Amino acid sequence: MKNSIKKGFISGFIATLVLTMMMIIKGKMGIMPALDPVGMMTNTVHAKLGLPQLPVIGWLMHFGIGTIAWGGAFSIFNKWIPTQKQLTKGIIFGVVAWLIMMLIPMPMMGAGLFALNIGIQATVMTLVLHLVFGVVLGVSYQKLLGE
C-alpha cells in the first residue's frame, strides 16, 4: 500500500505539472484571466486566515492538492473505480476531482457553484483541464505500476 501511495503522489505531481503548464499557457494567451485558481487560493487564505498574500502560498496549495490530495486519493481509491484501465480510471477520477472543486472550493473563493460567477467558459475550461489531469494521472500511474 505504501508503495502505491508513493506512485500516486508521483503521478499526481506529474499530472499537476501538465495541468500547470496548460494554466500558464492559458494565462499567457490572455484567455479568461479571471480564472486564476492559484491567485484565488492565495487571496482566499489571505482573507480568511490572514496569511501573507504571496503567490507562493497559492502555488504550494495547488501542487499540494494535485500531488498529495488527488495523487494519494487516486492510489487509495483506485481499486474501487469501476474499470480495468488506468487511463479510464484517471479520466473518471479527474471528473470527480473537478466536481469536488466546482462544489466546494470555487464557491468558497467567490466564483460560485461551477465557477458560474466567472462564466460558463470557466466551467468548461476547468473540466477540460481536469480531463487532461486525469489522463496524465492514469497513464503515469500505469507506467509506475509497470503495467
C-alpha positions in Angstrom: 0.0 0.0 0.0 2.8 2.5 0.9 4.4 1.9 -2.4 1.2 2.5 -4.4 0.6 5.7 -2.5 4.1 6.9 -3.4 3.3 6.1 -7.0 0.1 8.0 -6.6 2.0 11.0 -5.3 4.4 10.9 -8.2 1.6 10.5 -10.7 -0.3 13.4 -9.0 2.8 15.6 -9.3 3.3 14.8 -13.0 -0.4 15.4 -13.7 -0.2 18.7 -11.8 2.8 19.8 -13.7 1.0 19.2 -17.0 -2.1 21.0 -15.8 0.0 23.9 -14.5 1.7 24.2 -17.9 -1.7 24.4 -19.5 -2.8 27.0 -17.0 0.3 29.1 -17.6 -0.2 28.9 -21.4 -3.8 29.9 -20.9 -2.7 32.9 -18.9 0.0 34.0 -21.3 -2.6 33.9 -24.1 -4.9 36.1 -22.1 -7.6 33.5 -22.0 -10.0 34.0 -19.1 -7.8 36.0 -16.8 -10.5 35.8 -14.1 -10.0 32.1 -13.9 -6.8 32.0 -11.8 -7.1 29.2 -9.2 -3.7 29.9 -7.8 -4.4 33.6 -7.3 -7.9 32.8 -6.0 -6.4 30.4 -3.4 -3.7 33.0 -2.4 -6.4 35.7 -1.9 -8.7 33.3 0.0 -6.2 32.2 2.5 -5.1 35.8 2.9 -8.7 37.0 3.6 -9.8 34.0 5.7 -6.6 33.1 7.6 -4.6 36.3 7.5 -1.7 34.7 5.8 0.6 36.9 3.7 -0.8 37.5 0.2 2.1 35.7 -1.5 1.7 33.8 -4.8 4.0 31.0 -3.4 1.3 30.1 -0.9 -1.2 29.5 -3.7 1.3 27.6 -5.7 2.1 25.4 -2.7 -1.6 24.7 -2.2 -2.1 24.0 -5.9 0.8 21.5 -6.0 -0.1 20.0 -2.6 -3.7 19.4 -3.7 -2.7 17.9 -7.0 0.2 15.8 -5.7 -0.8 14.8 -2.2 -4.6 15.0 -2.0 -5.5 13.9 -5.6 -2.5 11.7 -6.2 -2.8 9.9 -2.9 -6.6 9.6 -3.2 -6.2 8.1 -6.7 -3.9 5.4 -5.4 -6.1 4.7 -2.4 -9.4 4.5 -4.3 -8.0 3.1 -7.5 -9.3 -0.5 -6.9 -12.9 0.8 -6.4 -13.0 2.8 -9.7 -15.2 0.6 -11.8 -13.0 0.0 -14.8 -9.8 -2.0 -15.5 -7.7 0.5 -17.5 -5.8 3.1 -15.6 -6.4 5.7 -18.3 -10.1 5.3 -17.8 -9.7 5.3 -14.0 -7.8 8.6 -14.3 -10.4 10.2 -16.5 -13.2 9.2 -14.1 -11.1 10.5 -11.2 -10.3 13.7 -13.0 -14.1 14.4 -13.4 -14.7 13.6 -9.7 -11.9 16.0 -8.7 -13.4 18.6 -11.0 -16.9 18.1 -9.5 -15.5 18.5 -5.9 -13.6 21.6 -7.0 -16.8 23.1 -8.6 -18.9 22.3 -5.5 -16.6 23.3 -2.6 -13.6 25.5 -3.3 -14.9 27.5 -6.2 -17.9 28.8 -4.1 -15.7 29.4 -1.1 -13.4 31.5 -3.3 -16.3 33.6 -4.6 -16.6 32.0 -8.0 -19.9 30.4 -7.3 -21.1 26.9 -8.0 -19.4 25.5 -11.1 -17.5 28.8 -11.3 -20.5 30.4 -12.9 -19.8 33.8 -11.4 -16.8 33.8 -13.8 -18.8 32.5 -16.7 -19.7 29.2 -18.4 -16.3 29.3 -20.2 -14.6 28.8 -16.8 -16.8 25.7 -16.1 -15.8 24.2 -19.5 -12.2 25.2 -19.3 -11.7 23.6 -15.8 -13.5 20.4 -17.0 -11.1 20.2 -19.9 -8.1 20.8 -17.7 -9.2 18.1 -15.2 -9.8 15.6 -18.0 -6.2 16.2 -19.1 -5.1 15.9 -15.5 -7.0 12.6 -15.2 -5.4 11.2 -18.4 -1.9 12.1 -17.3 -2.6 10.8 -13.8 -3.9 7.4 -15.0 -1.2 6.9 -17.7 1.7 7.9 -15.4 0.3 5.7 -12.6 0.0 2.8 -15.0 3.7 3.3 -16.1 4.8 3.5 -12.5 3.0 0.3 -11.7 4.8 -1.4 -14.6 1.5 -2.3 -16.4 
